[in-house]
Amino acid sequence: MNSSSLDQPQECSLEYLAIIIPSIDFDEVIEYLFDSFSLTLEQKEKKHIIASGNDFSIRLKLIPSSSSSSEESALVKVITGGEYDLQNAKELLEERTIGHIFTDLIVMHDSVGERRTQEAYKLLNELENTLRKVVAVRAVSLSGKNWWENRVKKCLGSQTSVKRRTDEIQDTDITRRGDQIFHEIFYVDLSALKKTIEDPNNWKDGFAEDLRVIRNLERLDFLNKLRRKIAHNRFLSQTNIDELRQIHGHLMHLCRRSLGEL
């Protein structure tokens, strides 16, 4: 990929499930959209149109109702040349169509949110594995071969990390013969790592030297919330990703200062 292609804005899109007001037919929906957004028709098939305007392109496909008592709906895709334009298109579309031709617009896909989610997953993955390394290295330096039992396992309480590991090992659909079996530390999530680091004895004996800024540890709870949001296929906001970048950068700095570079 050359440098000029990297400078090109990425195409952005939103996909909606639109519920059509019962008293309006599909042709009226099309006419209203063309009038409201000064669209030019590019392609038309039965119950499916592609059109473009100055600010965005739109694709719309009618989803016929399966019974006479059901309301008709449509899949609507809005496409722009950049994130800022997409936000403007979103606001315009929702403002001018809800209550006029649609009773509701439900976001089904958000390309910008998806890109944020992909970035967030990488940042969370790197940070969580680095924190695991810090915990393991510090715990071994304090308790030697008994580090897991003395420094980590005792902090987990009702955590089921060992059970999750056992279940995964025994599930032959996931773990085949010859697969690497990871240590229990890889089944400990961010909240459990936080408990381990903040355990009074662990903290006093050595962890404070590595991660002494309590406020940053408290942000691990926030990162767990983001991870749950990602795990359940919800899209992150720009505020979410901005906060994550800041926390990731600062905690990674603390971890690297503790461990050094190999």
C-alpha positions as semicolon CSV with decimal commas, in nm:
position;residue;x (nm);y (nm);z (nm)
1;M;0,000;0,000;0,000
2;N;0,152;0,336;-0,100
3;S;0,151;0,651;0,113
4;S;-0,107;0,827;-0,102
5;S;-0,361;0,549;-0,040
6;L;-0,304;0,580;0,334
7;D;-0,403;0,948;0,314
8;Q;-0,735;0,865;0,149
9;P;-1,037;0,887;0,385
10;Q;-1,193;0,551;0,464
11;E;-1,544;0,484;0,344
12;C;-1,783;0,477;0,639
13;S;-2,129;0,329;0,661
14;L;-2,428;0,279;0,886
15;E;-2,692;0,012;0,837
16;Y;-3,039;0,051;0,982
17;L;-3,347;-0,158;1,017
18;A;-3,622;0,093;0,939
19;I;-3,985;0,036;1,034
20;I;-4,213;0,204;0,782
21;I;-4,517;0,398;0,900
22;P;-4,814;0,170;0,815
23;S;-5,003;0,430;0,612
24;I;-4,705;0,489;0,377
25;D;-4,613;0,262;0,087
26;F;-4,266;0,195;-0,049
27;D;-4,292;0,435;-0,341
28;E;-4,380;0,717;-0,101
29;V;-4,075;0,630;0,110
30;I;-3,854;0,659;-0,199
31;E;-4,011;0,986;-0,309
32;Y;-3,971;1,137;0,037
33;L;-3,604;1,038;0,059
34;F;-3,528;1,180;-0,286
35;D;-3,700;1,508;-0,207
36;S;-3,551;1,544;0,142
37;F;-3,189;1,467;0,050
38;S;-3,169;1,568;-0,319
39;L;-3,072;1,218;-0,425
40;T;-2,992;1,097;-0,775
41;L;-3,103;0,747;-0,871
42;E;-2,819;0,515;-0,969
43;Q;-2,990;0,179;-0,974
44;K;-3,342;0,053;-0,919
45;E;-3,478;-0,295;-0,894
46;K;-3,799;-0,423;-0,749
47;K;-3,813;-0,299;-0,391
48;H;-3,443;-0,206;-0,398
49;I;-3,277;0,124;-0,485
50;I;-2,928;0,276;-0,485
51;A;-2,902;0,655;-0,491
52;S;-2,644;0,923;-0,420
53;G;-2,644;1,283;-0,303
54;N;-2,398;1,557;-0,218
55;D;-2,348;1,437;0,138
56;F;-2,400;1,061;0,128
57;S;-2,511;0,761;-0,075
58;I;-2,800;0,544;0,030
59;R;-2,909;0,188;-0,040
60;L;-3,255;0,078;0,058
61;K;-3,422;-0,261;0,031
62;L;-3,779;-0,339;0,131
63;I;-3,830;-0,637;0,361
64;P;-4,184;-0,759;0,290
65;S;-4,401;-0,843;0,588
66;S;-4,472;-1,211;0,637
67;S;-4,833;-1,151;0,736
68;S;-5,099;-0,896;0,661
69;S;-5,096;-0,778;1,021
70;S;-4,722;-0,699;1,024
71;E;-4,571;-0,362;0,943
72;E;-4,332;-0,338;0,649
73;S;-3,969;-0,265;0,715
74;A;-3,657;-0,185;0,514
75;L;-3,283;-0,223;0,540
76;V;-3,117;0,114;0,488
77;K;-2,744;0,160;0,432
78;V;-2,589;0,507;0,442
79;I;-2,239;0,549;0,298
80;T;-2,005;0,850;0,327
81;G;-1,642;0,925;0,257
82;G;-1,543;0,985;0,618
83;E;-1,638;0,964;0,985
84;Y;-1,739;1,328;1,024
85;D;-1,969;1,311;0,721
86;L;-2,121;0,990;0,854
87;Q;-2,214;1,154;1,183
88;N;-2,380;1,440;0,995
89;A;-2,566;1,195;0,770
90;K;-2,683;0,999;1,074
91;E;-2,823;1,308;1,243
92;L;-2,994;1,427;0,925
93;L;-3,144;1,091;0,841
94;E;-3,283;1,032;1,187
95;E;-3,414;1,387;1,222
96;R;-3,590;1,394;0,885
97;T;-3,728;1,041;0,859
98;I;-3,837;0,928;1,206
99;G;-4,200;1,025;1,244
100;H;-4,226;1,116;0,874
101;I;-4,176;0,785;0,689
102;F;-4,028;0,559;0,960
103;T;-4,157;0,490;1,308
104;D;-3,807;0,382;1,411
105;L;-3,451;0,345;1,285
106;I;-3,246;0,075;1,459
107;V;-2,871;0,065;1,398
108;M;-2,766;-0,282;1,285
109;H;-2,408;-0,206;1,181
110;D;-2,167;0,084;1,228
111;S;-1,839;0,064;1,035
112;V;-1,677;0,338;1,246
113;G;-1,781;0,171;1,570
114;E;-1,654;-0,161;1,437
115;R;-1,312;-0,012;1,364
116;R;-1,300;0,134;1,715
117;T;-1,390;-0,208;1,856
118;Q;-1,112;-0,378;1,658
119;E;-0,857;-0,125;1,786
120;A;-0,988;-0,156;2,142
121;Y;-0,961;-0,533;2,138
122;K;-0,593;-0,512;2,040
123;L;-0,520;-0,252;2,309
124;L;-0,701;-0,450;2,580
125;N;-0,535;-0,775;2,474
126;E;-0,187;-0,620;2,489
127;L;-0,249;-0,452;2,822
128;E;-0,407;-0,753;2,991
129;N;-0,127;-0,988;2,886
130;T;0,136;-0,736;2,995
131;L;-0,031;-0,703;3,336
132;R;-0,033;-1,082;3,365
133;K;0,342;-1,079;3,300
134;V;0,398;-0,812;3,566
135;V;0,192;-1,010;3,820
136;A;0,369;-1,338;3,742
137;V;0,720;-1,190;3,744
138;R;0,664;-1,000;4,068
139;A;0,490;-1,297;4,234
140;V;0,777;-1,532;4,144
141;S;1,030;-1,280;4,278
142;L;0,840;-1,283;4,609
143;S;0,742;-1,648;4,649
144;G;0,945;-1,856;4,403
145;K;0,784;-2,178;4,281
146;N;0,485;-2,126;4,513
147;W;0,397;-1,792;4,353
148;W;0,060;-1,903;4,211
149;E;-0,077;-2,042;4,538
150;N;0,075;-1,780;4,768
151;R;0,031;-1,464;4,564
152;V;-0,250;-1,510;4,309
153;K;-0,484;-1,802;4,373
154;K;-0,556;-1,688;4,728
155;C;-0,679;-1,352;4,594
156;L;-0,933;-1,497;4,352
157;G;-1,199;-1,591;4,607
158;S;-1,492;-1,740;4,415
159;Q;-1,322;-1,680;4,078
160;T;-1,353;-1,983;3,853
161;S;-1,030;-1,942;3,656
162;V;-0,910;-2,294;3,738
163;K;-1,247;-2,443;3,637
164;R;-1,244;-2,247;3,309
165;R;-0,899;-2,384;3,233
166;T;-1,003;-2,740;3,317
167;D;-1,318;-2,714;3,105
168;E;-1,117;-2,582;2,810
169;I;-0,857;-2,859;2,836
170;Q;-1,129;-3,124;2,846
171;D;-1,321;-2,976;2,552
172;T;-1,172;-3,154;2,251
173;D;-1,351;-2,918;2,010
174;I;-1,131;-2,637;2,141
175;T;-0,817;-2,807;2,270
176;R;-0,675;-3,077;2,044
177;R;-0,393;-3,315;2,125
178;G;-0,063;-3,129;2,099
179;D;-0,214;-2,786;2,168
180;Q;-0,026;-2,572;2,415
181;I;-0,193;-2,572;2,756
182;F;-0,157;-2,230;2,915
183;H;-0,096;-2,162;3,283
184;E;-0,386;-2,066;3,512
185;I;-0,270;-1,702;3,503
186;F;-0,414;-1,677;3,150
187;Y;-0,763;-1,749;3,284
188;V;-0,751;-1,458;3,531
189;D;-0,934;-1,150;3,402
190;L;-0,861;-0,782;3,462
191;S;-1,071;-0,756;3,776
192;A;-0,891;-1,056;3,930
193;L;-0,552;-0,916;3,831
194;K;-0,651;-0,593;4,005
195;K;-0,745;-0,786;4,322
196;T;-0,410;-0,964;4,311
197;I;-0,211;-0,643;4,270
198;E;-0,407;-0,460;4,542
199;D;-0,399;-0,746;4,793
200;P;-0,251;-0,578;5,106
201;N;0,034;-0,828;5,142
202;N;0,116;-0,834;4,771
203;W;0,105;-0,456;4,754
204;K;0,324;-0,408;5,062
205;D;0,573;-0,677;4,963
206;G;0,643;-0,558;4,613
207;F;0,362;-0,473;4,376
208;A;0,353;-0,108;4,484
209;E;0,699;-0,070;4,333
210;D;0,558;-0,153;3,988
211;L;0,209;-0,004;3,988
212;R;0,208;0,255;4,263
213;V;-0,053;0,490;4,116
214;I;-0,379;0,363;4,266
215;R;-0,591;0,577;4,036
216;N;-0,462;0,379;3,737
217;L;-0,553;0,051;3,903
218;E;-0,903;0,179;3,962
219;R;-0,931;0,235;3,587
220;L;-0,903;-0,143;3,538
221;D;-1,270;-0,158;3,639
222;F;-1,350;0,077;3,352
223;L;-1,148;-0,140;3,111
224;N;-1,349;-0,442;3,223
225;K;-1,670;-0,259;3,135
226;L;-1,533;-0,183;2,789
227;R;-1,433;-0,544;2,742
228;R;-1,784;-0,660;2,830
229;K;-1,924;-0,411;2,579
230;I;-1,696;-0,552;2,310
231;A;-1,770;-0,913;2,407
232;H;-2,141;-0,853;2,353
233;N;-2,087;-0,697;2,008
234;R;-2,174;-0,341;2,098
235;F;-1,988;-0,057;1,930
236;L;-1,757;0,171;2,124
237;S;-1,799;0,548;2,119
238;Q;-1,518;0,788;2,037
239;T;-1,504;0,882;2,406
240;N;-1,459;0,513;2,495
241;I;-1,165;0,466;2,259
242;D;-1,002;0,796;2,361
243;E;-1,011;0,698;2,729
244;L;-0,884;0,349;2,649
245;R;-0,587;0,485;2,452
246;Q;-0,494;0,712;2,744
247;I;-0,519;0,438;3,008
248;H;-0,342;0,186;2,786
249;G;-0,053;0,423;2,723
250;H;-0,002;0,508;3,088
251;L;-0,033;0,154;3,227
252;M;0,191;0,013;2,953
253;H;0,451;0,273;3,050
254;L;0,434;0,160;3,414
255;C;0,459;-0,206;3,314
256;R;0,755;-0,150;3,084
257;R;0,931;0,054;3,350
258;S;0,884;-0,238;3,586
259;L;0,990;-0,517;3,351
260;G;1,227;-0,342;3,116
261;E;1,259;-0,449;2,754
262;L;1,385;-0,790;2,641
